[in-house]
Amino acid sequence: MRFSFYLKTSLLFALAIITFCLPLFSITTAFAITPDLILVYGRDTYEYYERRLNATDFTIAEDFERRKINAPISEKIQLVTRLVKSGSALKDAMLYCFPYFAETVERASREISALPVNAEIRFYPDRYPMFEIKRSSYGCRVDEDRIYEEAYYALSSGIKRIGISVQPIPPDVTAESLSACTRLRSKFSTSYVGSTDERKHNIALALSRINGTVVNAGETFSFNERVGKRTASQGFLPAKIIMEGKYVEGVGGGVCQASTTIYNAVLLAGLKVREVHRHTLVPTYVEPSFDAMVNGSGCDFRFINDSKYPVFIKAYADSATATVEIYSTPQENSIVRKSLTLEMGERPADEEFIDENREYTQGLAGGERVKVSGGAPRVKSEGYLVYTYADGRREEIKIRSDEYAETTGKVAIAPTD
């Protein structure tokens, strides 16, 4: 223990002297014209030459003598052997007697060592194939402890060349692990076949801004952040929205159907929902307790990717249907939704009004009627997720409880001339 402490102290002292006290001694030419040892890695070679140091200070000269710095290689190796037998690590003992050998090892390590390259995945939801994976590559590090061992045995036996050993460094992310993330995890669609062109436009626009989203492990998806403000300057059109329990005209009407579609796809994918809000009225495009209302006043839909792998979202719309697909690693269980209606009131009578401006009754004879909007009763409901596991077990988990207000249907009457 005493010697080991002394050895380390002397080594640090010597390195400090060499680094900061160069004016106290001078380096003369190498002992030999040919290298004393050559490190080989493939076609690359790294030469090591013994150096003679002339000390002008007594303390330094004494340290050099004690460490056999200027002694023949054979004497230095004998000292290394004694140090190792007394309990020193071979690398420490070599550096004690061959301090400049570290320069050669470090240069080789710097030029040979390389960091691993992780595999990368790119998501192109609108083309085939949708995923493009760039393969990973191993890195390597020089096995410095092994070099010192090989150098010791080579210098002991007069061998002039030794090979450089390297250790592989595996990448953290491989193409195989990323390939497992390209499986269809869930798919959900809602219909808007009876919607106006303006409402269809808004739904398709919102989905287009979600399409291609990648949610990495631990990240949170926000519908409002991804879609942006629903304004005319952002391309959204006026359409019916629910406000204070009534259907009124508003810019961006229909966007809640996009948020509802992705909400249900997220549920079926087994991801963790962090924020969801119900509508005031029962929506017509999804069962009670499975809607997701969003607006610009603080109501958002958010979920977190609580898995270890990225989640990829494909979202699209045609003339009649909004669809969201979620890709990641395969699920270990199946999930289905269950909407349970606890209470339902009476459907209120439709409200009739004279369509003075012929907004809804153009072409109709006076007194003819046309349904403008349907009414709905008050509803109290619960939403469940039903899990079926690989071993056949089945489990129902309640995820929310909701109450929806009743709404009155409207019937327009064509005015008489």
VOMI-281284 format. One record per residue (C-alpha): x, y, z; residue number from 1. Coordinates in steps of 0.2 Angstrom, whole numbers, plus 5000, padded with zeros to 4 digits. Layout:
BEGIN
  east  north    up    k
     X      Y     Z  NUM
...
This chain:
BEGIN
  east  north    up    k
  5000   5000  5000    1
  5014   5012  5004    2
  5023   5008  4988    3
  5008   5010  4978    4
  5005   5027  4985    5
  5023   5032  4983    6
  5022   5025  4965    7
  5007   5036  4960    8
  5014   5051  4969    9
  5030   5050  4960   10
  5021   5047  4943   11
  5011   5063  4946   12
  5026   5072  4952   13
  5036   5067  4936   14
  5022   5072  4924   15
  5021   5089  4933   16
  5040   5091  4931   17
  5040   5087  4913   18
  5025   5098  4909   19
  5029   5113  4918   20
  5048   5113  4921   21
  5055   5111  4903   22
  5068   5125  4906   23
  5076   5114  4920   24
  5081   5100  4908   25
  5083   5097  4889   26
  5078   5083  4878   27
  5092   5075  4868   28
  5091   5064  4853   29
  5083   5047  4854   30
  5093   5032  4860   31
  5092   5024  4842   32
  5088   5029  4825   33
  5076   5015  4823   34
  5061   5015  4834   35
  5061   5005  4850   36
  5043   4998  4847   37
  5031   5000  4833   38
  5012   4999  4836   39
  5002   4992  4821   40
  4984   4993  4817   41
  4980   4987  4799   42
  4991   4998  4788   43
  4994   5011  4801   44
  5010   5011  4812   45
  5014   5021  4827   46
  5032   5022  4832   47
  5039   5024  4849   48
  5057   5030  4853   49
  5066   5031  4869   50
  5071   5048  4874   51
  5085   5053  4885   52
  5082   5068  4897   53
  5096   5078  4905   54
  5091   5085  4922   55
  5099   5101  4928   56
  5091   5100  4945   57
  5096   5088  4958   58
  5078   5083  4963   59
  5074   5079  4945   60
  5090   5070  4943   61
  5086   5059  4958   62
  5069   5055  4952   63
  5075   5050  4935   64
  5088   5039  4943   65
  5075   5031  4954   66
  5063   5028  4940   67
  5077   5022  4928   68
  5071   5035  4915   69
  5088   5036  4906   70
  5093   5018  4909   71
  5094   5004  4896   72
  5077   4996  4892   73
  5082   4980  4900   74
  5085   4989  4917   75
  5068   4998  4915   76
  5059   4982  4912   77
  5067   4974  4927   78
  5061   4988  4938   79
  5043   4987  4930   80
  5043   4968  4934   81
  5048   4972  4952   82
  5034   4985  4954   83
  5021   4973  4947   84
  5027   4959  4959   85
  5025   4972  4973   86
  5007   4975  4969   87
  5007   4989  4956   88
  4996   4989  4941   89
  5006   4985  4925   90
  5000   5001  4916   91
  5006   5011  4931   92
  5022   5003  4932   93
  5026   5005  4913   94
  5021   5024  4914   95
  5033   5025  4929   96
  5048   5020  4919   97
  5042   5024  4901   98
  5032   5041  4904   99
  5033   5045  4885  100
  5025   5029  4879  101
  5008   5037  4884  102
  5010   5049  4870  103
  5011   5036  4857  104
  4997   5026  4864  105
  4986   5042  4865  106
  4990   5046  4847  107
  4985   5029  4841  108
  4969   5029  4852  109
  4964   5047  4846  110
  4966   5042  4827  111
  4959   5024  4828  112
  4944   5026  4841  113
  4927   5030  4834  114
  4910   5033  4841  115
  4896   5021  4836  116
  4883   5028  4824  117
  4865   5025  4828  118
  4852   5019  4816  119
  4840   5032  4810  120
  4822   5031  4804  121
  4813   5043  4792  122
  4794   5043  4791  123
  4786   5047  4774  124
  4767   5044  4777  125
  4761   5048  4760  126
  4773   5036  4750  127
  4777   5018  4749  128
  4787   5012  4759  129
  4783   5024  4772  130
  4798   5021  4782  131
  4816   5023  4777  132
  4830   5016  4789  133
  4848   5021  4789  134
  4858   5006  4797  135
  4869   5008  4812  136
  4888   5005  4813  137
  4899   5000  4827  138
  4912   5011  4835  139
  4928   5005  4843  140
  4940   5010  4857  141
  4958   5006  4858  142
  4961   4993  4872  143
  4975   5003  4881  144
  4978   4991  4895  145
  4981   4978  4882  146
  4994   4989  4873  147
  5004   4991  4889  148
  5004   4972  4892  149
  5009   4969  4875  150
  5023   4982  4876  151
  5029   4975  4892  152
  5031   4958  4885  153
  5038   4964  4868  154
  5051   4975  4876  155
  5056   4961  4888  156
  5059   4949  4874  157
  5066   4961  4861  158
  5051   4961  4849  159
  5049   4977  4839  160
  5031   4976  4833  161
  5015   4973  4842  162
  4997   4974  4836  163
  4984   4986  4843  164
  4969   4978  4851  165
  4952   4987  4849  166
  4936   4984  4858  167
  4920   4986  4848  168
  4907   4999  4854  169
  4889   4994  4849  170
  4876   5007  4844  171
  4862   5011  4856  172
  4849   5011  4842  173
  4850   4997  4828  174
  4840   4995  4812  175
  4832   4980  4819  176
  4825   4989  4834  177
  4819   5003  4823  178
  4811   4991  4811  179
  4800   4984  4825  180
  4793   5002  4827  181
  4785   5001  4810  182
  4770   4990  4814  183
  4752   4997  4813  184
  4747   4998  4831  185
  4730   5006  4829  186
  4718   5013  4816  187
  4702   5024  4819  188
  4690   5032  4807  189
  4675   5044  4808  190
  4662   5048  4795  191
  4658   5066  4789  192
  4648   5061  4773  193
  4634   5073  4777  194
  4645   5088  4781  195
  4647   5104  4771  196
  4661   5106  4760  197
  4668   5120  4772  198
  4668   5108  4787  199
  4676   5094  4776  200
  4690   5106  4772  201
  4693   5110  4790  202
  4694   5092  4795  203
  4706   5088  4781  204
  4717   5103  4784  205
  4719   5099  4803  206
  4723   5081  4799  207
  4736   5086  4786  208
  4745   5096  4799  209
  4745   5080  4810  210
  4751   5069  4796  211
  4769   5063  4798  212
  4770   5067  4816  213
  4784   5058  4826  214
  4782   5057  4845  215
  4798   5051  4852  216
  4799   5041  4869  217
  4794   5052  4883  218
  4787   5067  4872  219
  4770   5074  4873  220
  4759   5077  4858  221
  4748   5093  4859  222
  4734   5094  4846  223
  4733   5113  4847  224
  4752   5115  4845  225
  4752   5104  4830  226
  4737   5111  4821  227
  4739   5129  4826  228
  4726   5142  4827  229
  4710   5140  4818  230
  4709   5156  4809  231
  4705   5162  4791  232
  4723   5167  4789  233
  4728   5149  4793  234
  4717   5142  4779  235
  4702   5137  4790  236
  4684   5141  4784  237
  4668   5145  4793  238
  4657   5130  4798  239
  4646   5125  4812  240
  4654   5124  4829  241
  4646   5120  4846  242
  4646   5135  4858  243
  4637   5137  4874  244
  4626   5122  4870  245
  4621   5128  4853  246
  4627   5125  4835  247
  4633   5142  4828  248
  4644   5147  4814  249
  4662   5149  4817  250
  4679   5148  4809  251
  4687   5131  4810  252
  4671   5121  4813  253
  4674   5102  4811  254
  4691   5102  4819  255
  4685   5093  4834  256
  4681   5078  4823  257
  4699   5078  4818  258
  4704   5078  4837  259
  4691   5065  4841  260
  4698   5054  4828  261
  4716   5054  4834  262
  4710   5053  4852  263
  4702   5036  4848  264
  4717   5030  4838  265
  4728   5034  4853  266
  4716   5025  4865  267
  4717   5009  4854  268
  4736   5011  4853  269
  4737   5009  4872  270
  4745   5027  4874  271
  4743   5038  4889  272
  4730   5052  4887  273
  4735   5068  4897  274
  4721   5080  4892  275
  4704   5077  4884  276
  4688   5087  4885  277
  4670   5082  4881  278
  4658   5093  4870  279
  4643   5101  4878  280
  4632   5091  4866  281
  4633   5073  4860  282
  4643   5072  4844  283
  4635   5063  4829  284
  4651   5055  4823  285
  4657   5045  4838  286
  4649   5037  4853  287
  4646   5046  4870  288
  4662   5047  4881  289
  4674   5045  4866  290
  4674   5063  4859  291
  4688   5075  4861  292
  4683   5094  4860  293
  4697   5107  4857  294
  4697   5126  4855  295
  4708   5141  4856  296
  4703   5145  4874  297
  4713   5132  4883  298
  4705   5116  4879  299
  4717   5104  4871  300
  4720   5086  4867  301
  4737   5079  4873  302
  4744   5062  4875  303
  4762   5056  4880  304
  4772   5043  4872  305
  4776   5033  4888  306
  4784   5019  4878  307
  4802   5016  4875  308
  4800   5018  4856  309
  4795   5032  4844  310
  4777   5033  4838  311
  4772   5038  4820  312
  4756   5046  4815  313
  4748   5045  4798  314
  4732   5056  4796  315
  4722   5058  4781  316
  4704   5062  4774  317
  4694   5058  4759  318
  4677   5065  4754  319
  4668   5055  4767  320
  4680   5049  4781  321
  4693   5055  4793  322
  4706   5042  4797  323
  4721   5041  4809  324
  4734   5027  4809  325
  4747   5025  4823  326
  4763   5015  4820  327
  4775   5009  4833  328
  4780   4992  4841  329
  4766   4979  4841  330
  4755   4978  4856  331
  4755   4964  4868  332
  4736   4964  4870  333
  4721   4970  4860  334
  4710   4985  4865  335
  4692   4989  4861  336
  4681   5004  4866  337
  4665   5002  4875  338
  4652   5016  4877  339
  4639   5014  4891  340
  4624   5026  4892  341
  4618   5027  4910  342
  4604   5040  4907  343
  4595   5047  4892  344
  4581   5060  4892  345
  4567   5063  4881  346
  4571   5071  4864  347
  4565   5089  4863  348
  4553   5094  4850  349
  4560   5102  4835  350
  4560   5121  4834  351
  4552   5128  4818  352
  4556   5145  4810  353
  4552   5154  4794  354
  4567   5155  4783  355
  4564   5173  4777  356
  4580   5174  4768  357
  4578   5157  4759  358
  4595   5151  4767  359
  4588   5133  4768  360
  4572   5133  4758  361
  4578   5139  4741  362
  4567   5131  4728  363
  4554   5125  4740  364
  4535   5130  4739  365
  4528   5141  4753  366
  4525   5131  4769  367
  4536   5117  4764  368
  4548   5111  4778  369
  4566   5106  4778  370
  4577   5099  4793  371
  4591   5110  4796  372
  4599   5101  4811  373
  4594   5086  4822  374
  4590   5087  4840  375
  4597   5076  4854  376
  4591   5071  4871  377
  4601   5074  4887  378
  4614   5059  4890  379
  4624   5053  4904  380
  4638   5041  4899  381
  4654   5032  4903  382
  4668   5026  4892  383
  4678   5010  4895  384
  4693   5001  4887  385
  4692   4983  4886  386
  4709   4974  4886  387
  4711   4956  4881  388
  4728   4949  4885  389
  4738   4935  4877  390
  4733   4922  4891  391
  4715   4925  4888  392
  4711   4937  4902  393
  4699   4951  4899  394
  4699   4967  4909  395
  4687   4982  4908  396
  4694   4999  4914  397
  4683   5015  4915  398
  4692   5030  4907  399
  4679   5044  4909  400
  4661   5049  4914  401
  4652   5062  4905  402
  4635   5072  4904  403
  4629   5080  4888  404
  4615   5093  4887  405
  4600   5091  4876  406
  4599   5100  4860  407
  4584   5106  4850  408
  4582   5101  4832  409
  4578   5115  4819  410
  4566   5115  4805  411
  4566   5128  4792  412
  4549   5133  4784  413
  4549   5141  4767  414
  4540   5158  4767  415
  4524   5161  4757  416
  4525   5175  4744  417
